[in-house]
Amino acid sequence: MDNTEIKTVAFVNDRALSAGAFISLHADEIYMVPNGQMGAAAIITGDGNAADKKAQSYWLSAMKSAAETSDRDPKYAMAMADDSMVIKELGIEKGELLTLSASSAEKVGYSEGTVKSMDELLSTLGYAEATTKKVDETFAETLARFITNPIVVPILLSLASLGLVVELYSPGFGIAGSIGLVSLILFFYGHYVAGLAGYETLILFLIGVGLIVAEFFLPGGIAGILGLAAIVGSILMAGGNVMTMGISLLIAFVVAIIAMILFVKVFRKKMKLFNKIILKDSTNTESGYVSNVNRHELIGKIAITKTPFRPSGTILLEDERIDAVTEGGYIGQDKKVKIVKVEGSRIVVREVE
């Protein structure tokens, strides 16, 4: 509004409080309805308390600059945000925020006139015969407004983390993974439409996902750590306030962990739907699965060392090459050894004197 050369007019149709007052002050002209109000622009935090001194100082400066931009006396704009100011001619004492009525706004030069409707305003400005166009909020903007609500954000992130964690326990890609993926898409879509996130946050998120996928094929865990850091960083960058977004992320992690513990430990046997999507099969010994065959039949047999043992090496037993270890000492090549112990895949030999 400050940079455009087009004339701008603010029409206060009922109330212009807080940010509404700030925006109105950036217009070239202000018109109000007879019962209109403008002011009460003290800066507060998300929980309704007064902001810290640093934020208040910045906002007072912004309100002052807004008034000066349109050649208005800045003391009234500052009194809208600072309850320590006294405006005697308007009866504002210390401890009160200034809110201008239509008449008082016109009196102090914060309004160019009072009109009853938009049609009367257009007639006053000389645009009675002009074609007017009303711009309504689009569905995408309405959806973005809902998605970026401080209450909805942690819910979306909780659904995303919970869905993706549940998907790890499920064969294939099913309902839980789809819910998690859709929640993430909605999160980034809403913040992109709202102008809070750009392509760089989405690119950083995709890089993080790629690194986590790469972790399945690369040893060391570094790729997974970098991937998780990239995803967390992209979510923090997507929000307008890092602190608020950090709290939302923390809530999402806590909700996901608690829900998984409840599902797996408490509700697993009671929830038929959960039993259908969770993979419960395991390759345990009771089911007949073994990780290694214990070859106890080898105990006591004599073999020949095909390699030196320091203390591991290879023996030859009836044309079968077998990996083995000594009891701790060195055994040279082509020596007779006796198999004295078998522990799964660990075969222990002792040199025959």
C-alpha positions in Angstrom: 0.0 0.0 0.0 2.8 2.4 0.8 4.6 1.7 -2.5 1.7 1.9 -4.9 1.0 5.1 -6.8 -2.7 4.3 -6.9 -4.9 6.2 -4.4 -5.9 4.0 -1.5 -8.9 4.5 0.7 -9.8 2.6 3.9 -13.5 2.2 4.6 -14.1 1.4 8.3 -17.4 -0.4 8.2 -18.0 -0.9 11.9 -14.6 -1.6 13.4 -10.9 -1.2 12.6 -9.2 -2.5 15.8 -5.7 -3.7 16.3 -4.3 -4.7 12.9 -7.3 -3.1 11.3 -6.2 0.3 12.7 -2.7 -0.3 11.5 -3.8 -1.1 7.9 -6.2 1.8 7.8 -3.4 4.2 8.8 -1.4 3.2 5.7 -4.3 4.3 3.4 -4.2 7.8 1.8 -7.7 8.5 3.1 -9.9 7.0 5.8 -13.7 7.1 5.9 -15.9 5.6 8.7 -19.5 4.7 9.2 -21.3 6.8 12.0 -20.9 4.0 14.6 -17.4 3.0 13.5 -14.5 2.6 15.8 -10.7 2.6 15.2 -7.9 1.8 17.7 -7.2 -0.6 20.6 -4.0 -1.8 19.0 -1.9 -3.1 21.9 0.3 -6.0 20.9 -0.5 -9.3 22.8 0.9 -12.8 22.6 -1.1 -15.9 21.4 -2.3 -16.6 25.0 -3.7 -13.1 25.4 -1.0 -11.6 27.6 0.9 -8.4 27.0 4.0 -8.9 24.8 7.5 -8.2 26.0 9.1 -4.8 25.9 11.1 -5.5 22.8 7.9 -6.4 20.8 6.0 -3.5 22.2 8.8 -1.1 21.3 8.8 -2.4 17.7 5.0 -2.2 17.4 4.9 1.4 18.8 7.4 2.4 16.2 5.4 0.7 13.4 2.2 2.5 14.5 4.0 5.8 14.6 5.4 5.3 11.1 2.0 4.2 9.8 0.5 7.5 11.0 3.4 9.6 9.6 3.1 7.8 6.2 -0.3 9.4 5.7 0.6 12.7 7.3 -1.3 12.2 10.5 -0.4 13.2 14.1 1.5 10.0 15.4 0.6 10.6 19.0 -2.9 9.2 18.5 -1.6 6.1 16.8 0.8 5.5 19.6 -1.9 6.0 22.2 -3.9 3.2 20.5 -1.0 0.8 21.3 0.4 2.3 24.5 -1.8 2.7 27.6 0.8 4.9 29.3 0.0 7.9 27.1 -2.4 10.6 28.2 -4.6 12.4 25.6 -6.4 15.1 27.6 -8.5 16.5 24.7 -10.1 13.1 24.2 -10.4 12.2 27.9 -7.8 9.4 27.7 -6.1 8.8 31.0 -3.1 6.7 31.8 -3.9 3.0 31.7 -6.4 3.4 28.8 -5.9 2.5 25.2 -7.3 5.0 22.7 -10.2 4.0 20.5 -11.6 6.7 18.2 -15.2 7.0 17.3 -16.2 8.3 13.8 -16.6 11.9 15.1 -13.4 11.9 17.2 -11.4 10.4 14.4 -12.6 13.2 12.1 -11.8 15.7 14.8 -8.1 14.7 15.2 -7.6 14.2 11.4 -7.7 10.4 11.4 -10.8 10.3 9.2 -11.6 12.4 6.1 -15.4 12.0 6.6 -18.3 9.9 7.8 -20.5 8.0 5.4 -23.4 5.5 5.9 -22.5 3.0 3.2 -20.1 2.0 0.5 -22.4 3.6 -2.2 -22.3 6.9 -0.3 -18.5 6.6 0.0 -18.1 6.0 -3.8 -20.4 9.0 -4.5 -18.3 11.1 -2.1 -15.1 10.1 -3.9 -16.6 10.8 -7.3 -16.9 7.1 -8.4 -20.7 6.7 -8.3 -20.8 5.6 -11.9 -17.6 3.5 -11.8 -17.7 -0.3 -12.2 -16.8 -1.9 -8.9 -15.4 -5.4 -8.3 -15.6 -7.2 -4.9 -12.8 -9.7 -4.2 -14.0 -12.6 -2.0 -11.7 -15.0 -0.2 -11.2 -18.1 -2.3 -11.7 -21.6 -1.1 -7.9 -22.1 -1.1 -7.4 -19.1 1.1 -10.2 -20.2 3.4 -8.6 -23.6 3.7 -5.2 -22.1 4.3 -6.6 -19.9 7.0 -8.0 -23.0 8.7 -4.9 -25.1 8.3 -2.5 -22.5 9.7 -4.6 -22.0 12.8 -2.4 -22.6 15.9 -4.8 -25.2 17.1 -5.0 -27.1 13.8 -1.2 -27.2 13.1 -0.3 -29.5 16.0 -3.3 -31.8 15.1 -2.1 -32.1 11.5 1.5 -32.8 12.6 0.3 -35.3 15.2 -1.8 -37.1 12.5 1.2 -37.1 10.2 3.7 -38.5 12.7 1.2 -41.1 14.1 0.2 -42.2 10.6 3.7 -42.7 9.4 4.8 -44.5 12.6 1.8 -46.9 12.4 2.7 -47.5 8.8 6.1 -48.9 9.9 4.3 -51.7 11.6 2.0 -52.4 8.6 2.7 -54.5 5.5 2.7 -52.4 2.3 1.4 -48.9 2.2 -2.1 -48.5 3.6 -4.6 -46.2 5.4 -2.3 -45.0 8.2 0.5 -44.0 5.8 -2.0 -42.3 3.5 -3.4 -40.2 6.4 0.1 -39.3 7.5 1.1 -38.3 3.9 -2.2 -36.3 3.4 -1.6 -34.4 6.7 1.9 -33.4 5.6 0.6 -32.3 2.2 -2.1 -30.2 3.8 0.4 -28.7 6.3 2.7 -27.5 3.6 -0.1 -26.5 1.2 -1.8 -24.3 3.8 1.4 -22.5 4.8 2.4 -22.0 1.1 -1.0 -20.5 0.2 -0.8 -18.3 3.3 2.6 -17.0 2.2 4.4 -18.4 5.2 6.3 -21.1 3.3 8.1 -21.1 0.0 9.6 -23.7 -2.4 12.7 -23.8 -0.3 10.9 -25.4 2.7 9.3 -28.0 0.4 12.7 -28.8 -1.2 14.3 -29.1 2.2 11.6 -31.4 3.3 12.0 -33.6 0.2 15.8 -33.7 0.8 15.1 -34.9 4.4 12.8 -37.7 3.1 15.4 -38.7 0.6 18.1 -38.9 3.2 15.9 -41.0 5.5 15.2 -43.4 2.6 18.9 -43.5 1.9 19.6 -44.5 5.5 18.1 -48.0 4.7 20.9 -48.5 2.2 23.8 -46.7 3.9 25.6 -47.6 7.1 26.5 -45.3 10.0 23.2 -43.5 10.7 24.5 -40.1 9.5 22.0 -39.9 6.6 19.1 -40.6 8.9 20.1 -38.0 11.4 20.6 -35.4 8.6 17.3 -36.3 7.1 15.4 -35.9 10.4 17.1 -32.6 11.0 16.1 -31.4 7.4 12.5 -32.4 8.0 12.3 -30.7 11.4 14.0 -27.6 9.9 11.6 -27.4 7.0 8.5 -27.6 9.3 10.0 -24.9 11.6 10.7 -22.7 8.5 7.2 -23.2 7.2 5.6 -21.5 10.2 5.4 -17.8 10.9 6.7 -18.2 14.4 9.6 -20.7 15.1 8.6 -20.9 18.8 5.0 -21.7 18.1 5.9 -24.2 15.4 8.5 -25.8 17.7 5.7 -26.3 20.4 3.5 -27.9 17.7 6.2 -30.3 16.7 6.8 -31.2 20.3 3.1 -31.9 20.8 3.1 -34.0 17.7 6.0 -36.2 18.9 4.5 -36.6 22.4 1.0 -37.5 21.0 2.5 -40.0 18.5 4.6 -41.7 21.2 1.8 -41.9 23.7 -0.7 -43.2 21.1 1.8 -45.9 19.9 2.3 -47.1 23.5 -1.4 -47.3 24.1 -2.1 -49.1 20.8 0.7 -51.6 21.1 0.6 -52.2 24.9 -3.1 -51.7 25.8 -5.5 -51.8 22.9 -3.7 -54.2 20.5 -5.8 -57.2 21.5 -9.1 -55.3 21.8 -9.1 -53.4 18.5 -9.9 -55.5 15.5 -9.2 -52.8 13.0 -5.7 -52.2 14.6 -5.0 -56.0 14.5 -5.8 -56.0 10.8 -3.3 -53.2 9.9 -0.5 -54.2 12.2 2.0 -56.9 11.2 2.2 -59.2 14.2 4.0 -62.2 12.7 7.5 -62.8 14.0 10.1 -65.3 13.1 10.6 -66.7 16.6 12.0 -70.0 17.8 8.6 -71.1 19.1 7.2 -70.9 15.5 10.1 -73.1 14.2 12.4 -70.3 13.0 16.1 -70.4 13.8 18.7 -67.9 12.9 21.5 -70.5 12.8 21.6 -74.3 12.8 23.5 -75.7 15.7 25.7 -78.4 14.2 26.3 -80.4 17.4 27.1 -83.5 15.3 30.5 -81.9 14.5 31.7 -82.0 18.2 34.6 -84.4 18.5 35.5 -84.6 14.8 39.0 -84.0 13.5 39.7 -81.5 10.8 42.6 -79.8 9.0 43.3 -76.0 9.2 43.3 -74.5 5.7 44.4 -71.1 7.0 46.3 -69.9 10.0 44.1 -69.2 13.0 44.7 -65.7 14.7 42.4 -66.8 16.4 39.8 -67.3 13.5 40.3 -69.2 10.3 39.0 -72.0 8.1 39.0 -75.7 8.6 38.5 -78.5 6.1 36.3 -81.4 7.2 35.5 -84.1 4.7 35.8 -81.7 1.8 33.6 -79.0 3.6 35.2 -75.7 4.4 34.0 -74.4 7.8 34.7 -71.1 9.5 35.9 -71.6 13.1 37.8 -70.0 16.0 40.4 -71.3 18.5 40.1 -71.1 22.3 42.3 -68.1 22.1 45.7 -69.3 20.9 47.4 -69.4 17.5 47.3 -72.4 15.2 49.2 -72.7 12.0 48.1 -73.9 8.6 47.7 -77.7 7.8 47.4 -78.6 11.4 45.1 -81.2 12.9 42.4 -79.7 15.1 39.5 -81.1 17.0 36.1 -79.5 17.2 35.4 -79.0 20.9 32.4 -76.7 21.0 29.5 -75.6 18.8 27.5 -72.4 19.7 25.2 -71.5 16.9 27.4 -70.3 14.1 30.4 -70.3 16.4 32.6 -73.4 16.1 35.5 -73.7 18.4 38.6 -75.9 17.6 41.6 -77.1 19.6 44.9 -78.3 18.1 45.6 -82.0 18.3 49.0 -82.7 19.8 
